[in-house]
């Protein structure tokens, strides 16, 4: 199956098979793939927390609004976090990135103020989300990206001091009766000519 066909068949899972499994090899591949995610100037301002512990997932489920069932019944939850403090980010890149990259950050990002810095850092984490969802599609793993969570509660539960939660992704095996799958609920997109332009 081509990558295009895999993207046509992937969708946001609404109901998981709680008895489904993902092999340790595939989980390790996802960790390695996320580790290789692209980011502007190779900034990497992120943590990816793989949560398999049922007790922690139950707590996170309680902080996930209507997404609780997905958090608890999927095979694994991946929480995407970003560095909170720009100073911590600056310490991370000093001496580790080329001078030109550091200067780009100082001249074109930092110069715009703290709100712009934090927005730019978050954008880098969202790049890695696209990588993960594409990797899952390619590997035959079902997924559900979720912004419908309580990030502050996630932060309290995970207690990863320098980082804050942006979103999470449940992964696993869809329930065969999930009504959101394309065979039951066909994918809809804006007309191709409205979103793919040529000049």
Secondary structure by P-SEA (a helix, b strand, c coil): ccaaaaaaaccccccccccccccaaaaaaaaaaaaacccccccccbbbbbbccaaaaaaaaaaccccccccccccbbbbbbccccaaaaaaaacccccaaaaaaaacccccccaaaaaaaaaaaaaaaaaaaaaaaaaacbbbbbcccccaaaaaaaaccccbbbcbbbbbcccccccccccccccccccccccccccc
